[in-house]
Amino acid sequence: MTHPVHTPVVAVDGGLVRFALADLLAGAPGPMRIELGDAAAAEPWLTRLIGEDRAVEAITAGHVDVPGRPELATLALLLWARRWWPASPALGVPPLDPALLDLETAVATAAVENVAEGMLDGFEATPAELFAAAADGVAATAVADEVRDLCRRLSAWFDDRDDVVRAEAAAALAAAVEPGQRAYALAAGTGSGPAEDGVVAEGRASVDWARVPPGVLDAAEDTVTWRIVAAAAATRLEVEVAGALADATLTAFATHDGEVLAEVPLLLGPGWFAGAADLDDATARRATSVHIGLIVGVTAEDIAGTTPADRAEVVSLVRARGALPPAARTLAERAAAAAGDEEF
């Protein structure tokens, strides 16, 4: 089964709509596959979206491949970027402002509702919820004119639905947006000091994107370093993850054959997360006598992890977007590019 990192998807009422990641990131959305789990729930919007004949085909087969609708393609790309965008100063992929992504996603969600009302019933977030999440973060932006336009469009959409309070809030935000740049005080870096005496084991690891919150860590490989240090007082496991882009609650887990040997809470520093934990004698002996793995983030067995090949493919596709014209990129990408130009 293809990992979700490779398949942008929109969860719709009664099914899913999937796109090919390579197509979306290349700025040329191809076909979309509609997969139905509840045909009765999907039928009303399905007929409006693709016509009666194709809707009957989809209901009969449980799925159908049709030309991609730009509104759905845009929403799928934004939802994917909110979860999987591989921000990495080390690889030249800038972080995307989550508030701008939320604002764009609010507008894209409203656009899909305009195409097929009811399609997003039960969707993960409504335009109102997405607008609320974005509102506090877009008062100053490098793309102020475009943000104003999105806010005005949302205001009109809310007004059409007699949501006067949100219509006024969106209009007020449009009037308040000013040119500026959000400060990202955290940057990729490392806090490693000189090697200590007593190091009995050490290694490097990569962060599995599926196990950590989006936008928190540099997406590059081999950003995790660990070492086991023996001292008179105690043997301890020290872990550092270079490339902090935002704060989060993170834990590192030393494992062997799927068994967790030790947990290390990680605290934010200037450009990294780091932490240490004392090991009892039995754990110290095991950790230094067997090959251990180091996992940062969630260890749940039901998580579909990303592989180095998964991550390399996504990074390659995202970096290639630098050659696309600005109009083919998201507003958050254009803002990141504008902010980068201002720095030099």
VOBA-1610 file (N, C-alpha, C; in pm, whole numbers, padded with zeros to 5 digits, always signed):
BEGIN
Met+00085-00120+00000Met+00000+00000+00000Met+00088+00125+00000Thr+00051+00222-00082Thr+00128+00345-00091Thr+00115+00424+00039His+00229+00474+00088His+00227+00550+00212His+00153+00682+00191Pro+00078+00730+00293Pro+00006+00857+00280Pro+00094+00975+00238Val+00223+00969+00267Val+00311+01079+00228Val+00316+01095+00077His+00284+00989+00003His+00287+00994-00143His+00149+01016-00205Thr+00044+01022-00124Thr-00091+01027-00180Thr-00174+01137-00117Pro-00175+01255-00173Pro-00266+01359-00124Pro-00411+01310-00133Val-00486+01332-00027Val-00621+01279-00022Val-00714+01381+00045Val-00837+01384-00001Val-00943+01463+00062Val-01049+01366+00111Ala-01076+01368+00241Ala-01181+01284+00298Ala-01314+01354+00275Val-01403+01288+00201Val-01533+01346+00166Val-01644+01262+00227Asp-01766+01313+00222Asp-01878+01240+00280Asp-01901+01112+00201Gly-01874+00999+00265Gly-01896+00871+00200Gly-01778+00817+00123Gly-01662+00881+00132Gly-01549+00827+00056Gly-01423+00911+00066Leu-01334+00888-00029Leu-01207+00957-00038Leu-01182+01000-00181Val-01110+01110-00198Val-01063+01152-00330Val-00912+01158-00325Arg-00847+01082-00412Arg-00701+01072-00409Arg-00639+01133-00536Phe-00519+01189-00518Phe-00441+01242-00629Phe-00300+01184-00623Ala-00229+01192-00733Ala-00088+01152-00736Ala-00003+01269-00690Leu+00083+01246-00593Leu+00164+01355-00538Leu+00251+01420-00645Ala+00314+01340-00729Ala+00404+01395-00830Ala+00330+01492-00921Asp+00206+01460-00956Asp+00127+01550-01042Asp+00100+01682-00971Leu+00054+01675-00846Leu+00021+01798-00775Leu+00144+01885-00754Leu+00255+01825-00715Leu+00374+01905-00689Leu+00436+01958-00817Ala+00409+01894-00929Ala+00459+01944-01057Ala+00370+02056-01112Gly+00261+02087-01043Gly+00173+02194-01087Gly+00084+02153-01202Ala+00068+02022-01225Ala-00015+01973-01336Ala-00103+01859-01286Pro-00206+01891-01207Pro-00291+01785-01152Pro-00348+01695-01261Gly-00329+01567-01246Gly-00382+01471-01341Gly-00519+01425-01297Pro-00551+01299-01322Pro-00681+01247-01281Pro-00691+01233-01130Met-00813+01223-01083Met-00837+01195-00941Met-00917+01066-00932Arg-00891+00990-00827Arg-00967+00867-00803Arg-01063+00892-00688Ile-01190+00867-00712Ile-01293+00876-00609Ile-01322+00735-00562Glu-01301+00710-00432Glu-01327+00580-00371Glu-01443+00594-00274Leu-01543+00509-00290Leu-01663+00520-00210Leu-01666+00415-00099Gly-01697+00461+00022Gly-01720+00370+00133Gly-01865+00364+00171Asp-01940+00470+00139Asp-02082+00478+00168Asp-02149+00547+00049Ala-02194+00465-00046Ala-02248+00519-00171Ala-02371+00605-00148Ala-02453+00568-00052Ala-02575+00646-00027Ala-02541+00786+00020Ala-02440+00799+00105Ala-02400+00931+00154Ala-02335+01012+00043Ala-02263+00944-00046Ala-02187+01015-00150Ala-02272+01055-00270Glu-02380+00983-00295Glu-02455+01001-00420Glu-02497+01145-00449Pro-02548+01222-00350Pro-02594+01358-00384Pro-02483+01447-00440Trp-02368+01451-00372Trp-02261+01537-00424Trp-02191+01474-00543Leu-02188+01342-00549Leu-02117+01274-00658Leu-02179+01307-00792Thr-02312+01305-00798Thr-02380+01337-00924Thr-02352+01481-00965Arg-02355+01574-00868Arg-02326+01714-00900Arg-02183+01731-00949Leu-02091+01652-00895Leu-01950+01670-00927Leu-01912+01612-01062Ile-01956+01490-01092Ile-01907+01421-01213Ile-02017+01380-01311Gly-02140+01413-01280Gly-02249+01379-01372Gly-02310+01243-01340Glu-02431+01223-01388Glu-02506+01104-01351Glu-02441+00975-01401Asp-02394+00974-01527Asp-02338+00851-01583Asp-02215+00805-01506Arg-02121+00896-01479Arg-02000+00857-01407Arg-02031+00825-01261Ala-02134+00892-01206Ala-02173+00861-01069Ala-02225+00719-01058Val-02305+00676-01155Val-02355+00538-01156Val-02238+00441-01168Glu-02140+00473-01251Glu-02021+00389-01265Glu-01947+00377-01133Ala-01931+00489-01064Ala-01859+00488-00936Ala-01934+00406-00831Ile-02065+00423-00825Ile-02144+00351-00726Ile-02142+00201-00753Thr-02143+00163-00881Thr-02141+00021-00918Thr-02007-00044-00885Ala-01898+00026-00919Ala-01765-00032-00901Ala-01704-00001-00765Gly-01755+00102-00698Gly-01696+00143-00570Gly-01589+00248-00586His-01553+00276-00710His-01451+00379-00736His-01461+00422-00881Val-01400+00535-00912Val-01396+00582-01049Val-01279+00678-01065Asp-01213+00674-01180Asp-01106+00769-01213Asp-01163+00872-01310Val-01152+00998-01274Val-01206+01107-01355Val-01104+01220-01362Pro-01119+01309-01460Pro-01029+01424-01463Pro-01033+01502-01333Gly-00918+01545-01287Gly-00910+01615-01160Gly-00979+01750-01164Arg-01056+01780-01062Arg-01113+01913-01049Arg-01013+02002-00980Pro-00987+02122-01035Pro-00885+02209-00976Pro-00914+02245-00831Glu-01042+02260-00795Glu-01075+02295-00657Glu-01033+02184-00561Leu-01059+02061-00599Leu-01021+01948-00514Leu-00871+01926-00514Ala-00807+01948-00630Ala-00662+01932-00637Ala-00593+02033-00546Thr-00642+02157-00546Thr-00584+02260-00459Thr-00600+02222-00313Leu-00719+02177-00275Leu-00743+02139-00136Leu-00655+02020-00097Ala-00644+01922-00185Ala-00561+01805-00155Ala-00416+01844-00133Leu-00364+01934-00217Leu-00225+01977-00203Leu-00204+02051-00071Leu-00296+02139-00035Leu-00282+02214+00089Leu-00290+02123+00211Leu-00382+02028+00209Leu-00392+01934+00320Leu-00264+01852+00332Trp-00210+01811+00219Trp-00084+01735+00221Trp+00027+01823+00278Ala+00036+01947+00234Ala+00143+02036+00280Ala+00133+02061+00430Arg+00012+02070+00484Arg-00004+02093+00627Arg+00053+01978+00709Arg+00052+01857+00652Arg+00102+01741+00727Arg+00243+01699+00687Trp+00279+01708+00559Trp+00399+01641+00512Trp+00506+01732+00453Trp+00483+01862+00447Trp+00583+01950+00384Trp+00719+01932+00452Pro+00825+01896+00376Pro+00954+01861+00436Pro+01043+01982+00459Ala+01001+02071+00549Ala+01081+02190+00578Ala+01222+02150+00622Ser+01322+02209+00556Ser+01460+02173+00587Ser+01555+02282+00539Pro+01598+02370+00629Pro+01701+02466+00589Pro+01825+02396+00535Ala+01855+02279+00589Ala+01974+02206+00542Ala+01960+02164+00397Leu+01836+02138+00352Leu+01812+02093+00214Leu+01759+02204+00126Gly+01746+02324+00179Gly+01698+02435+00099Gly+01547+02437+00080Val+01472+02371+00170Val+01326+02374+00163Val+01276+02460+00279Pro+01221+02578+00251Pro+01182+02667+00361Pro+01059+02617+00435Pro+01047+02651+00563Pro+00923+02618+00635Pro+00809+02704+00583Leu+00688+02650+00587Leu+00570+02722+00545Leu+00493+02771+00667Asp+00447+02894+00659Asp+00373+02954+00769Asp+00242+02878+00789Pro+00221+02814+00904Pro+00098+02737+00924Pro-00028+02823+00920Ala-00019+02949+00960Ala-00137+03036+00954Ala-00179+03062+00810Leu-00081+03083+00723Leu-00113+03103+00581Leu-00171+02975+00520Leu-00115+02861+00557Leu-00170+02735+00508Leu-00314+02717+00553Asp-00343+02751+00678Asp-00480+02739+00727Asp-00573+02833+00651Leu-00528+02955+00626Leu-00611+03051+00554Leu-00639+03003+00412Glu-00534+02957+00343Glu-00553+02903+00208Glu-00647+02783+00209Thr-00631+02698+00309Thr-00715+02578+00316Thr-00861+02615+00343Ala-00883+02719+00421Ala-01020+02766+00444Ala-01084+02808+00313Val-01011+02884+00231Val-01064+02930+00103Val-01085+02812+00009Ala-00991+02717+00008Ala-01002+02600-00079Ala-01120+02512-00038Thr-01144+02500+00093Thr-01257+02422+00142Thr-01388+02487+00099Ala-01395+02618+00109Ala-01516+02690+00065Ala-01538+02671-00085Ala-01428+02670-00163Ala-01441+02652-00308Ala-01496+02515-00342Val-01455+02412-00270Val-01508+02278-00294Val-01656+02272-00259Glu-01694+02337-00150Glu-01836+02342-00113Glu-01919+02411-00221Asn-01861+02511-00287Asn-01932+02579-00395Asn-01954+02486-00514Val-01859+02397-00540Val-01868+02305-00653Val-01968+02193-00625Ala-01963+02137-00504Ala-02051+02025-00470Ala-02089+02037-00323Glu-02196+02111-00298Glu-02238+02133-00161Glu-02267+02001-00091Gly-02219+01990+00032Gly-02239+01868+00109Gly-02128+01767+00093Met-02039+01791-00002Met-01931+01695-00026Met-01840+01680+00095Leu-01823+01789+00170Leu-01731+01787+00282Leu-01803+01779+00416Asp-01927+01729+00417Asp-01996+01708+00544Asp-01912+01615+00631Gly-01887+01657+00754Gly-01804+01574+00842Gly-01656+01586+00815Phe-01617+01681+00729Phe-01475+01701+00696Phe-01398+01740+00822Glu-01266+01722+00818Glu-01183+01743+00936Glu-01188+01886+00989Ala-01216+01983+00904Ala-01223+02122+00949Ala-01308+02202+00851Thr-01392+02290+00905Thr-01477+02375+00822Thr-01400+02503+00788Pro-01447+02578+00687Pro-01385+02708+00660Pro-01381+02797+00783Ala-01487+02792+00866Ala-01490+02875+00987Ala-01380+02835+01084Glu-01362+02704+01104Glu-01258+02657+01197Glu-01119+02689+01145Leu-01099+02674+01017Leu-00968+02703+00958Leu-00938+02852+00963Phe-01040+02935+00937Phe-01020+03079+00945Phe-00984+03120+01087Ala-01052+03062+01186Ala-01023+03094+01326Ala-00880+03057+01361Ala-00832+02942+01310Ala-00695+02900+01338Ala-00594+02992+01274Ala-00630+03050+01159Ala-00535+03134+01085Ala-00534+03279+01134Ala-00645+03325+01189Ala-00665+03469+01210Ala-00556+03536+01291Asp-00507+03472+01394Asp-00408+03535+01481Asp-00269+03542+01419Gly-00247+03466+01312Gly-00111+03455+01260Gly-00082+03528+01131Val-00181+03595+01074Val-00157+03656+00942Val-00169+03808+00944Ala-00161+03870+01061Ala-00174+04016+01068Ala-00057+04085+00998Ala+00060+04023+01000Ala+00176+04077+00929Ala+00233+03966+00841Thr+00248+03995+00714Thr+00292+03891+00620Thr+00363+03955+00501Ala+00450+03877+00440Ala+00522+03925+00322Ala+00433+03929+00199Val+00313+03873+00208Val+00221+03869+00094Val+00088+03932+00136Ala+00095+04052+00186Ala-00022+04117+00246Ala-00136+04132+00146Asp-00108+04172+00023Asp-00215+04194-00075Asp-00293+04066-00101Glu-00221+03956-00114Glu-00288+03829-00141Glu-00367+03781-00019Val-00317+03805+00099Val-00390+03767+00220Val-00518+03849+00231Arg-00509+03977+00200Arg-00631+04060+00202Arg-00736+04003+00107Asp-00691+03963-00013Asp-00785+03909-00111Asp-00851+03782-00059Leu-00776+03692+00001Leu-00833+03569+00055Leu-00933+03601+00167Cys-00898+03695+00252Cys-00990+03732+00361Cys-01120+03790+00307Arg-01110+03872+00203Arg-01232+03929+00143Arg-01317+03819+00081Arg-01252+03721+00015Arg-01328+03611-00045Arg-01399+03529+00063Leu-01331+03506+00173Leu-01395+03433+00283Leu-01509+03515+00342Ser-01488+03645+00354Ser-01594+03730+00408Ser-01720+03720+00322Ala-01702+03724+00190Ala-01817+03713+00100Ala-01883+03576+00112Trp-01801+03472+00127Trp-01855+03336+00139Trp-01936+03321+00268Phe-01882+03371+00378Phe-01956+03366+00504Phe-02085+03447+00494Asp-02077+03562+00429Asp-02195+03648+00416Asp-02305+03578+00337Asp-02267+03506+00230Asp-02366+03432+00151Asp-02439+03326+00234Arg-02374+03283+00340Arg-02434+03181+00427Arg-02491+03241+00555Asp-02509+03373+00552Asp-02569+03445+00664Asp-02490+03429+00793Asp-02360+03407+00780Asp-02273+03401+00898Asp-02212+03540+00914Val-02292+03631+00970Val-02255+03772+00975Val-02132+03794+01062Val-02123+03725+01173Val-02011+03745+01264Val-01878+03712+01196Arg-01873+03598+01130Arg-01746+03560+01064Arg-01722+03644+00939Ala-01827+03684+00871Ala-01809+03771+00755Ala-01743+03903+00798Glu-01789+03957+00911Glu-01731+04082+00960Glu-01588+04060+01010Ala-01565+03945+01073Ala-01430+03917+01123Ala-01331+03904+01008Ala-01372+03838+00900Ala-01283+03823+00785Ala-01259+03957+00717Ala-01363+04039+00708Ala-01346+04172+00649Ala-01255+04258+00734Ala-01268+04248+00867Ala-01183+04326+00957Ala-01038+04282+00946Leu-01015+04151+00932Leu-00878+04103+00917Leu-00819+04152+00785Ala-00900+04153+00680Ala-00852+04204+00551Ala-00804+04348+00565Ala-00875+04427+00643Ala-00837+04567+00660Ala-00715+04583+00750Ala-00691+04484+00837Ala-00582+04497+00934Ala-00449+04442+00887Val-00451+04359+00784Val-00326+04295+00739Val-00228+04399+00688Glu-00105+04387+00733Glu+00000+04479+00691Glu+00121+04403+00640Pro+00201+04467+00553Pro+00325+04402+00509Pro+00417+04378+00628Gly+00482+04267+00630Gly+00573+04235+00739Gly+00623+04093+00723Gln+00687+04044+00825Gln+00742+03910+00820Gln+00736+03848+00958Arg+00677+03729+00968Arg+00675+03660+01095Arg+00815+03617+01133Ala+00846+03636+01256Ala+00981+03601+01302Ala+00986+03454+01340Tyr+01083+03386+01283Tyr+01110+03248+01321Tyr+01245+03247+01392Ala+01239+03251+01524Ala+01362+03263+01601Ala+01443+03135+01600Leu+01376+03023+01577Leu+01445+02895+01580Leu+01500+02864+01441Ala+01618+02809+01438Ala+01679+02776+01309Ala+01754+02647+01322Ala+01783+02586+01208Ala+01859+02461+01211Ala+01996+02487+01271Gly+02040+02393+01352Gly+02171+02410+01414Gly+02203+02291+01499Thr+02309+02297+01572Thr+02346+02188+01660Thr+02408+02244+01787Gly+02379+02178+01896Gly+02435+02222+02022Gly+02543+02128+02071Ser+02594+02043+01983Ser+02691+01944+02026Ser+02816+02010+02080Gly+02858+01963+02193Gly+02984+02009+02249Gly+03091+01907+02223Pro+03209+01925+02281Pro+03316+01829+02263Pro+03278+01694+02322Ala+03331+01587+02263Ala+03301+01453+02311Ala+03351+01435+02453Glu+03271+01370+02536Glu+03308+01347+02674Glu+03382+01215+02688Asp+03466+01207+02791Asp+03525+01079+02828Asp+03413+00989+02877Gly+03431+00860+02860Gly+03331+00766+02911Gly+03225+00729+02810Val+03234+00774+02685Val+03137+00736+02582Val+03159+00589+02546Val+03058+00507+02572Val+03073+00364+02547Val+02997+00318+02424Ala+02909+00401+02372Ala+02836+00369+02249Ala+02779+00498+02195Glu+02768+00507+02064Glu+02711+00627+02002Glu+02661+00594+01863Gly+02580+00679+01809Gly+02528+00655+01675Gly+02448+00773+01624Arg+02396+00756+01504Arg+02313+00858+01440Arg+02185+00793+01393Ala+02082+00874+01374Ala+01953+00824+01326Ala+01883+00936+01250Ser+01780+00898+01178Ser+01698+00995+01106Ser+01559+01002+01167Val+01494+01113+01150Val+01359+01131+01203Val+01258+01078+01101Asp+01170+00991+01149Asp+01059+00942+01067Asp+00948+01046+01070Trp+00918+01107+00956Trp+00820+01216+00951Trp+00685+01175+01007Ala+00650+01048+00994Ala+00518+01003+01038Ala+00504+01000+01190Arg+00616+01010+01262Arg+00613+00995+01408Arg+00621+01128+01483Val+00635+01238+01411Val+00649+01368+01477Val+00549+01466+01419Pro+00515+01572+01494Pro+00424+01674+01440Pro+00486+01743+01319Pro+00403+01791+01226Pro+00458+01859+01109Pro+00520+01993+01145Gly+00623+02031+01071Gly+00683+02163+01084Gly+00767+02186+01207Val+00803+02080+01279Val+00878+02097+01404Val+01027+02073+01385Leu+01063+01973+01303Leu+01203+01935+01287Leu+01246+01945+01142Asp+01374+01974+01122Asp+01433+01971+00989Asp+01412+01833+00930Ala+01367+01828+00805Ala+01332+01701+00742Ala+01452+01627+00684Ala+01571+01680+00699Ala+01690+01614+00645Ala+01719+01483+00719Glu+01802+01401+00658Glu+01841+01274+00719Glu+01955+01295+00820Asp+01971+01196+00908Asp+02083+01190+01002Asp+02094+01313+01092Thr+01980+01364+01137Thr+01983+01481+01226Thr+01987+01441+01374Val+01972+01312+01403Val+01968+01266+01541Val+02103+01204+01580Thr+02161+01251+01689Thr+02282+01189+01743Thr+02253+01141+01884Trp+02310+01025+01920Trp+02293+00974+02055Trp+02423+00912+02103Arg+02438+00909+02233Arg+02555+00845+02291Arg+02522+00799+02432Ile+02586+00692+02472Ile+02574+00639+02608Ile+02705+00669+02679Val+02692+00742+02788Val+02809+00789+02862Val+02811+00723+03000Ala+02921+00655+03030Ala+02937+00591+03161Ala+03012+00686+03253Ala+02955+00709+03372Ala+03018+00795+03472Ala+03005+00726+03607Ala+03075+00781+03705Ala+03075+00720+03838Ala+02934+00719+03897Ala+02861+00827+03878Ala+02729+00838+03939Ala+02626+00750+03869Ala+02628+00752+03736Ala+02527+00677+03660Ala+02568+00671+03514Thr+02514+00574+03446Thr+02529+00569+03300Thr+02407+00636+03240Arg+02429+00724+03143Arg+02316+00797+03089Arg+02315+00791+02936Leu+02195+00804+02883Leu+02174+00813+02739Leu+02148+00959+02704Glu+02229+01015+02616Glu+02214+01154+02573Glu+02169+01156+02427Val+02071+01239+02398Val+02016+01248+02263Val+02006+01393+02220Glu+02038+01419+02097Glu+02021+01553+02040Glu+01964+01541+01900Val+01865+01626+01871Val+01805+01631+01739Val+01826+01771+01683Ala+01908+01783+01583Ala+01940+01914+01525Ala+01828+01960+01432Gly+01807+02091+01428Gly+01712+02146+01333Gly+01574+02169+01389Ala+01562+02240+01500Ala+01431+02273+01556Ala+01373+02393+01483Leu+01252+02377+01429Leu+01184+02486+01359Leu+01068+02542+01441Ala+01024+02467+01540Ala+00915+02510+01628Ala+00919+02424+01753Asp+00848+02467+01856Asp+00847+02391+01980Asp+00741+02281+01973Ala+00763+02178+02051Ala+00670+02066+02060Ala+00712+01979+02177Thr+00624+01890+02217Thr+00658+01791+02319Thr+00711+01667+02249Leu+00840+01640+02266Leu+00903+01527+02196Leu+00975+01437+02295Thr+00979+01310+02262Thr+01052+01211+02340Thr+01130+01122+02245Ala+01250+01085+02285Ala+01330+00988+02209Ala+01324+00854+02281Phe+01318+00748+02203Phe+01308+00613+02257Phe+01422+00528+02203Ala+01501+00470+02293Ala+01601+00373+02253Ala+01532+00237+02246Thr+01549+00165+02134Thr+01478+00039+02114Thr+01574-00071+02070His+01529-00193+02092His+01600-00311+02039His+01496-00417+02006Asp+01491-00456+01877Asp+01393-00554+01832Asp+01251-00515+01871Gly+01221-00386+01859Gly+01087-00338+01888Gly+01057-00311+02033Glu+01148-00348+02122Glu+01129-00325+02265Glu+01192-00193+02305Val+01118-00110+02379Val+01171+00017+02426Val+01259-00008+02548Leu+01386+00034+02538Leu+01481+00016+02647Leu+01487+00139+02738Ala+01467+00257+02680Ala+01479+00379+02759Ala+01405+00492+02688Glu+01356+00588+02768Glu+01288+00706+02715Glu+01364+00831+02758Val+01379+00924+02664Val+01450+01049+02692Val+01362+01167+02654Pro+01305+01240+02749Pro+01231+01363+02716Pro+01327+01464+02653Leu+01281+01529+02548Leu+01364+01625+02476Leu+01314+01767+02499Leu+01406+01857+02531Leu+01373+01997+02554Leu+01429+02083+02442Leu+01358+02191+02413Leu+01397+02279+02304Leu+01515+02366+02341Gly+01610+02375+02249Gly+01722+02467+02261Gly+01728+02555+02137Pro+01830+02638+02121Pro+01841+02726+02005Pro+01884+02649+01880Gly+01786+02586+01815Gly+01816+02513+01694Gly+01822+02364+01713Trp+01785+02313+01828Trp+01787+02169+01848Trp+01694+02131+01963Phe+01664+02003+01971Phe+01604+01942+02090Phe+01709+01851+02151Ala+01716+01846+02282Ala+01815+01761+02346Ala+01764+01716+02481Gly+01819+01604+02528Gly+01782+01554+02658Gly+01871+01438+02698Ala+01860+01396+02823Ala+01939+01284+02873Ala+01857+01211+02978Ala+01884+01082+02992Ala+01816+01001+03093Ala+01914+00901+03150Asp+01912+00886+03281Asp+01996+00785+03346Asp+01942+00646+03316Leu+02035+00551+03299Leu+01999+00412+03274Leu+02032+00328+03396Asp+01942+00237+03429Asp+01976+00146+03538Asp+02081+00046+03488Asp+02139-00030+03578Asp+02251-00118+03541Asp+02211-00218+03434Ala+02094-00278+03448Ala+02051-00380+03352Ala+02031-00319+03213Thr+01966-00202+03208Thr+01943-00137+03079Thr+02074-00091+03018Ala+02163-00039+03100Ala+02293+00007+03050Ala+02370-00108+02987Arg+02366-00226+03052Arg+02437-00341+02996Arg+02378-00382+02863Arg+02246-00383+02854Arg+02181-00422+02727Arg+02210-00320+02619Ala+02199-00192+02654Ala+02215-00088+02553Ala+02356-00084+02496Thr+02453-00123+02574Thr+02591-00118+02525Thr+02636-00250+02464Ser+02554-00356+02479Ser+02595-00486+02426Ser+02518-00528+02302Val+02409-00458+02270Val+02330-00491+02152Val+02318-00366+02065His+02277-00387+01940His+02254-00274+01850His+02121-00210+01883Ile+02121-00084+01920Ile+01996-00017+01952Ile+01955+00077+01840Gly+01825+00100+01832Gly+01771+00200+01742Gly+01726+00320+01822Leu+01714+00432+01757Leu+01671+00554+01826Leu+01553+00612+01748Ile+01438+00618+01813Ile+01316+00672+01753Ile+01280+00802+01822Val+01255+00906+01743Val+01206+01032+01797Val+01058+01043+01763Gly+00976+01064+01866Gly+00833+01077+01842Gly+00756+00955+01887Val+00641+00935+01825Val+00549+00829+01865Val+00603+00693+01824Thr+00587+00593+01911Thr+00636+00458+01881Thr+00523+00360+01853Ala+00400+00406+01846Ala+00286+00316+01828Ala+00307+00223+01710Glu+00274+00095+01730Glu+00298-00005+01626Glu+00211+00015+01503Asp+00095+00080+01518Asp+00004+00094+01404Asp+00039+00213+01315Ile+00146+00284+01346Ile+00187+00396+01261Ile+00262+00344+01139Ala+00220+00389+01022Ala+00291+00354+00899Ala+00408+00451+00884Gly+00527+00403+00909Gly+00644+00489+00907Gly+00691+00520+00766Thr+00766+00629+00753Thr+00829+00664+00626Thr+00969+00604+00622Thr+01012+00568+00502Thr+01146+00515+00482Thr+01237+00625+00427Pro+01370+00605+00431Pro+01458+00702+00368Pro+01424+00727+00221Ala+01382+00621+00151Ala+01346+00637+00009Ala+01220+00722-00005Asp+01121+00700+00083Asp+01001+00785+00083Asp+01039+00931+00098Arg+01121+00957+00197Arg+01156+01096+00229Arg+01238+01160+00118Ala+01330+01084+00060Ala+01413+01139-00047Ala+01329+01174-00170Glu+01231+01090-00201Glu+01146+01118-00317Glu+01064+01244-00297Val+01007+01260-00178Val+00926+01378-00151Val+01012+01504-00154Val+01128+01501-00092Val+01216+01617-00092Val+01253+01656-00235Ser+01282+01558-00319Ser+01317+01587-00458Ser+01202+01655-00531Leu+01080+01606-00511Leu+00964+01666-00578Leu+00939+01808-00527Val+00954+01829-00398Val+00930+01962-00341Val+01036+02061-00387Arg+01160+02019-00389Arg+01266+02111-00432Arg+01247+02151-00578Ala+01193+02063-00659Ala+01170+02095-00800Ala+01065+02203-00819Arg+00982+02226-00716Arg+00880+02330-00728Arg+00941+02469-00737Gly+01068+02483-00703Gly+01133+02612-00717Gly+01136+02663-00860Ala+01122+02570-00957Ala+01124+02609-01099Ala+00986+02647-01150Leu+00881+02626-01071Leu+00746+02659-01115Leu+00724+02810-01109Pro+00636+02861-01195Pro+00600+03003-01184Pro+00529+03028-01051Pro+00538+03149-00997Pro+00476+03177-00867Pro+00330+03139-00858Ala+00254+03161-00966Ala+00111+03133-00962Ala+00080+02985-00941Ala+00176+02898-00972Ala+00154+02754-00958Ala+00190+02704-00818Arg+00238+02793-00733Arg+00278+02754-00598Arg+00178+02808-00498Thr+00177+02753-00380Thr+00083+02800-00279Thr+00124+02938-00227Leu+00028+03006-00167Leu+00057+03137-00110Leu+00164+03125-00002Ala+00158+03019+00078Ala+00258+03000+00183Ala+00398+02985+00124Glu+00407+02919+00010Glu+00538+02907-00057Glu+00585+03042-00108Arg+00494+03119-00167Arg+00533+03251-00217Arg+00576+03342-00103Ala+00508+03330+00011Ala+00547+03410+00128Ala+00686+03370+00176Ala+00713+03241+00178Ala+00845+03194+00222Ala+00954+03244+00127Ala+00925+03243-00002Ala+01022+03292-00099Ala+01045+03442-00083Ala+00936+03517-00062Ala+00948+03661-00044Ala+01026+03694+00082Ala+01000+03617+00189Ala+01073+03641+00314Ala+01221+03609+00295Gly+01251+03504+00219Gly+01391+03469+00193Gly+01460+03576+00113Asp+01390+03637+00017Asp+01450+03745-00062Asp+01481+03865+00025Glu+01394+03891+00124Glu+01414+04007+00211Glu+01538+03993+00299Glu+01581+03868+00321Glu+01693+03844+00411Glu+01826+03872+00345Phe+01829+03882+00212Phe+01958+03896+00143Phe+01972+04030+00071
//
